[in-house]
Structures are given as C-alpha cells and as structure tokens.
Amino acid sequence: MKADSTVPKVSRSGLTAIVSLYFFSMGFTLVTPAMAEFAAAFPGRECSLINSLPTLFIGLAGILLGRAAGRRLPYRELAVTGSALALVGGCLPAVLGDFGLVLVCRAVFGIGLGLLIPMANILVNGNFTGDRRLALLGAGSIAMNAGGILFQTIGGLLAENGWQMTFWGHILYAAALVLAFFIPRTETAAAPCMHRSPLPRKIPGILALFFIYGMLQFTLMTNTAALFESRNAGGAAVSGLALSLFTLSGCIGGLIFGILSRRHPKTVFPLLFGLSVIGLIAIAELESRTGMILGLMTFGLGFGMIIPAFIMWAGSVSTPEALLKITAYVTSVLYLGDFVSTFWMNLNTAVFGSSILSNIWAMALFCLIAAVAMTVRNPFAGTDGSSGSGRPAGPPSD
C-alpha cells in the first residue's frame, strides 16, 4: 500500500513516544497485587476504590477524546500534562496516610491516564496509513501487555514492604513525562465527518455486553491478592506474579485471536468464553497456588482475545465514518465497567456475605451463557476469514 501523502511524517523519536503511550497505559494495575495490604491498613473502608477509581476517569476521557478525534488538538501538551498528573497523583500516596487523600490522588492519576490511553490509538490512526498503521497497532498491543507485566510485578514486590511503598512504582512516569515532549505536533488525518455519524443499531447492545464483562472481570483482578492470602497460597509478591502470568497469557491469547480471526472467525467468541469458563472454575475450585495460577493463565487466554474480538464485532456492524468513534467507545465502556465493579462487589457482599467466590461464579455463569449464545447465534456466521467481515476491525485501509 502507498502511504498517504497528506499524512505528516513522524520522526523516530516521535514514533517511540507514541508507542510508549501504550506501555504506560497499564500503570493503573500497579496497585492490584497490594489490595490485601490496603484492606489491612484501612479496615472498614472501601479499599477497592483505590484500584477502581482511576478507571472512571479513564473511561470518561476515552469518550471525550474519541468524539474529539480528527479535530485540532494539542496532543504534545496533553501528553505532558497527562504524564505529569500520573507521576504526581501516582507517587503522592506514598507519603500520605489519610484514605481520603489517597483517593484524591488516585482520581488525579486517573485523569492523567485518561489523557494518555485514548491518545495512543488516535495518534497511530491519524499519523500512519495502510500496513504501517496496522503494524504499529500490533506493536502497541505488545507494549501494553509488557507494561502490564512490569507494573504488576513491581507492585507486588513493593507491596511486600508496606502498602505505601507500592505507590513509588509510579516513579516510572518520570520517563513518560520525558517522552511526552517528543509527541509529534501534527494534525491527525481522521475524518471529521465521523462525529456526525449516528451509532449503528447493534452498537448499544455490544457496548452493554462489554460493560458487563468489564465489571465482572475487574472484580477478579481486584480480589486476586485477597484470594491468595485467604487460602494461604502466598502474599503480594505471589499474587503479583500470578497477575503478570495472567497478562502474559493475554499476549498469547492475542496471537491466537490474530490467527483465528483470519481463518476461523466463527470460533473466536465460543473459544474465548469457553477458556474463560474453564479458567474461572479452576480458580474457584483449585485452592492450591499452582491451581489458581493455572486458572488465571487459562482465563488470561480468553481475556487476551476479548478486546480485539469486541472491536472486530463492533467494526463489522459499523460504518467507516463511525469506526474510530466506536472503537473509542468500546475501550471506554470497559474502563467504566471496571469502576462500577466496586458497587457490584458490595451488592454481592450484601447478598452472599462474601464478594470473592460469588463474583468468580457470577462471571463464570456470564461467560457460559455468552459461549452458548455465541455458538447458537454467532456474530461472524457466514464469514470464512477471507471476507472483510471476517477480519478484525481496524482503521480503514488506504
């Protein structure tokens, strides 16, 4: 494919800065292995908000930036501001002892990430075309998962020395702040007409399903450390390792999706939800450290396919003009579901007396129903991988 001459050239330093946005987008997972330490430090408080509050601002910002994509935006200034907020809001709780102030800092941190996360795809889609664009989107996925592994591992190791030490892991955003100054000062080439495009009829249902998935999935991530400790299977470092292996499995799941989406698209949803069910049952029933880690890794295979699968589904029913906006919406509802997970856990506690196993079984039931429904009425029925509808949705080719 020939590059579009209307798209500005991006230097190597600018390209590195853009890809780094994917890497740093997973910084909110740093505190996940330390949830048990937070619960011990703040008894009677809603400690899950420490983990979930940033996702509210990430989701809201994703919607706003998705709607603004294609307009003239000061991306470099937004990246510098977002990195600075993430650095300050991320590290400041390390010297604070008040729960309310910690939540304020987490909100500031979320605002910072909310400026960075949607920007990655917007800059790639707006500054690159054809095969180059698709290659960078793939590289961004690898960078994002690598960042998740690093942040979760560091969080688990630091949490062994106290909950406040965990937050010092956000010092990595000093590097993000430096790289932000290399974000290219360019207008994106996204079509402005997408802002006037109505949502296709099936999109609200797709967004609702993904929202529920995000809500249920985040409860598992939030409760992983507590589950390991309650079963005497290890502390924060072990749960951090388990979550890192979960993320690594997500990378493998993404590779599996890339193969299936081209050759056997009808198997994508039944397989990813089926793997999720198997993994969730293993986590609930196998109480050993090894059993739970294997369960998380099996679930991670399905999780690695879920985001591109939903984007593929949404893209298959979308118009080209609305594709970028809808892609931003799909990402945003996942984070909004993550935030609502706190209230879902409270409901489970009120009804069942415990939120850990009831959440796991609720998600297993959701995934089982989805697997059956997607087998009976597959969104990609009639595709064989050779047609456009059988391929993962992405920016329009040039």
Residue pairs with C-beta under 8 A, 6 or more apart in sequence:
1 129
1 130
1 131
1 397
1 398
2 130
2 398
3 129
3 130
3 132
3 398
4 129
4 130
4 189
4 398
6 189
7 126
7 127
7 128
7 129
7 189
8 127
8 184
8 186
8 187
10 18
10 127
10 128
10 184
10 186
11 182
11 184
13 182
14 182
14 183
14 184
15 136
16 179
16 182
17 79
17 179
17 180
17 181
17 182
17 183
17 184
18 120
18 123
18 124
18 127
18 136
18 183
18 184
19 120
19 136
19 139
19 140
19 143
20 143
20 175
20 176
20 179
21 79
21 116
21 117
21 119
21 120
21 123
21 140
22 120
22 139
22 140
22 141
22 143
22 144
22 147
23 143
23 144
23 146
23 147
24 83
24 86
24 113
24 116
24 147
24 172
24 173
24 176
25 113
25 116
25 117
25 120
25 144
25 147
26 144
26 145
26 147
26 148
26 151
27 86
27 90
27 109
27 113
27 147
27 151
27 170
27 172
27 173
28 51
28 54
28 55
28 58
28 109
28 110
28 113
29 148
29 151
29 152
29 155
29 221
29 243
30 90
30 151
30 152
30 154
30 155
30 166
30 167
30 169
30 170
31 38
31 50
31 51
31 155
31 166
31 167
32 51
32 152
32 155
32 221
32 222
32 224
32 225
32 239
32 240
32 243
33 152
33 155
33 156
33 159
33 166
33 224
33 225
33 236
33 237
33 239
33 240
33 243
34 155
34 156
34 158
34 159
34 163
34 166
34 225
34 236
35 47
35 48
35 50
35 51
35 222
35 223
35 224
35 225
35 226
36 225
36 226
36 229
36 235
36 236
36 239
37 159
37 162
37 163
37 166
37 225
37 236
38 47
38 50
38 163
39 47
39 226
40 163
41 163
42 99
45 99
46 342
46 346
48 222
48 341
48 342
48 345
49 103
49 106
49 342
50 102
50 103
50 106
51 218
51 221
51 222
52 218
52 222
52 338
52 339
52 341
52 342
53 103
53 106
53 107
53 110
53 339
54 106
54 107
54 109
54 110
54 113
55 110
55 218
55 335
55 336
55 338
55 339
56 110
56 335
56 336
56 339
57 107
57 110
57 111
57 113
57 114
58 110
58 113
58 114
58 117
58 332
58 335
59 114
59 332
59 333
59 334
59 335
59 336
59 338
59 339
60 114
60 332
60 336
61 111
61 114
61 115
61 117
61 118
62 114
62 117
62 118
62 328
62 329
62 331
62 332
62 335
63 328
63 329
63 332
65 115
65 118
65 119
65 122
65 328
66 118
66 122
66 324
66 325
66 327
66 328
66 329
66 332
67 195
67 325
67 328
69 122
69 125
69 126
69 188
69 190
69 194
69 324
69 325
69 328
70 126
70 188
70 190
70 191
70 192
70 194
70 195
70 324
71 192
72 187
73 188
75 119
75 122
75 123
75 183
75 184
75 185
75 186
76 180
76 181
76 183
76 184
76 185
78 115
78 119
79 115
79 116
79 119
79 180
79 183
80 177
80 180
80 181
80 183
81 112
81 115
82 111
82 112
82 113
82 114
82 115
82 116
82 119
82 180
83 112
83 116
83 173
83 176
83 177
83 179
83 180
84 112
84 177
85 108
85 109
85 111
85 112
85 115
86 109
86 112
86 113
86 116
86 170
86 173
86 176
87 112
87 170
87 171
87 173
87 174
87 176
87 177
88 105
88 108
89 105
89 106
89 107
89 108
89 109
89 110
89 111
89 112
89 170
90 105
90 109
90 112
90 167
90 169
90 170
90 173
91 167
91 168
91 170
91 171
91 173
92 105
92 108
92 167
93 101
93 102
93 105
93 106
93 164
93 167
94 164
94 165
94 166
94 167
94 168
95 164
96 102
96 105
96 164
97 164
109 170
112 173
116 176
117 331
118 328
118 331
118 332
120 140
121 137
121 140
121 327
121 328
121 331
122 188
122 190
122 324
122 328
123 183
123 184
123 188
124 133
124 136
124 137
124 140
125 133
125 188
125 190
125 324
125 395
126 186
126 187
126 188
126 189
126 190
127 184
127 186
127 188
127 189
128 136
129 189
129 398
130 397
130 398
133 394
133 395
134 394
134 395
137 394
137 395
138 258
141 254
141 308
142 251
145 247
145 248
145 250
145 251
145 254
145 304
148 244
148 247
148 250
149 244
149 247
149 248
150 172
151 169
151 172
152 240
152 243
152 244
152 247
153 240
153 241
153 244
154 169
154 172
154 240
155 166
155 169
155 236
155 240
156 236
156 237
156 238
156 239
156 240
156 241
156 243
156 244
157 236
157 237
157 240
158 165
158 166
158 168
158 169
159 165
159 166
159 235
159 236
159 237
159 240
160 235
160 236
160 237
190 324
191 321
191 324
193 321
194 321
194 322
194 323
194 324
194 325
195 325
197 319
197 321
197 322
197 325
198 322
199 322
199 326
200 317
200 318
200 319
200 322
200 326
201 317
202 317
203 314
203 317
203 318
203 326
203 329
206 310
206 313
206 314
206 317
206 330
207 314
207 329
207 330
207 333
208 333
209 310
209 370
210 310
210 330
210 333
210 334
210 337
211 333
211 334
211 336
211 337
211 340
212 337
212 366
213 306
213 334
213 337
213 366
214 333
214 334
214 335
214 336
214 337
214 338
214 341
215 337
215 338
215 340
215 341
215 344
216 337
216 341
216 344
216 359
216 362
216 363
216 366
217 303
217 337
217 338
217 363
218 337
218 338
218 341
219 341
219 344
219 345
219 355
219 359
219 363
220 280
220 283
220 299
220 359
220 360
220 363
221 243
222 341
222 345
223 345
223 355
223 356
223 359
223 360
224 239
224 242
224 243
224 296
225 235
225 236
225 239
226 356
227 233
227 283
227 292
227 356
228 234
228 235
228 238
228 239
228 242
228 289
228 292
229 235
229 239
230 356
231 287
231 292
233 287
233 288
233 289
233 292
234 242
234 289
238 289
241 293
242 292
242 293
242 296
243 296
245 293
245 296
245 297
245 300
246 296
246 297
246 299
246 300
246 303
247 300
248 297
248 300
249 296
249 297
249 298
249 299
249 300
249 301
249 303
249 304
250 300
250 301
250 303
250 304
251 304
252 300
252 301
252 304
253 272
253 275
253 300
253 301
253 302
253 303
253 304
253 305
254 304
254 305
254 308
255 304
256 271
256 301
256 304
256 305
257 268
257 272
257 304
257 305
257 308
257 309
257 392
258 392
260 267
260 268
260 271
260 305
261 268
261 308
261 309
261 312
261 385
261 390
261 391
261 392
262 385
262 390
262 391
263 385
264 385
265 312
265 380
265 383
265 384
265 385
265 390
265 391
266 378
266 380
266 381
266 383
268 305
268 309
268 312
268 380
269 309
269 370
269 371
269 374
269 378
269 379
269 380
270 371
270 374
270 375
270 378
271 302
271 305
272 301
272 302
272 303
272 305
272 306
272 309
273 302
273 367
273 368
273 370
273 371
273 374
274 302
274 367
274 371
275 298
275 299
275 301
275 302
276 299
276 302
276 303
276 363
276 364
276 367
276 371
277 364
277 367
277 368
277 371
278 298
279 295
279 296
279 297
279 298
279 299
279 300
279 301
279 302
280 295
280 299
280 360
280 361
280 363
280 364
280 367
281 295
281 364
282 291
282 292
282 294
282 295
282 298
283 292
283 295
283 296
283 299
283 360
284 295
284 357
284 360
284 361
284 364
285 291
286 292
286 294
286 295
302 367
307 330
307 331
307 334
308 392
309 392
310 330
311 327
311 330
311 392
311 393
311 394
312 380
312 391
312 392
312 393
313 379
313 380
313 393
314 326
314 327
314 330
314 393
315 323
315 326
315 327
315 392
315 393
315 394
316 379
316 380
316 389
316 393
318 326
318 393
320 396
323 393
323 395
323 396
324 395
327 393
344 359
345 355
345 359
346 355
348 354
348 355
348 358
348 359
348 362
349 355
351 358
352 358
380 389
380 390
382 389
383 389
383 390
384 390
385 391
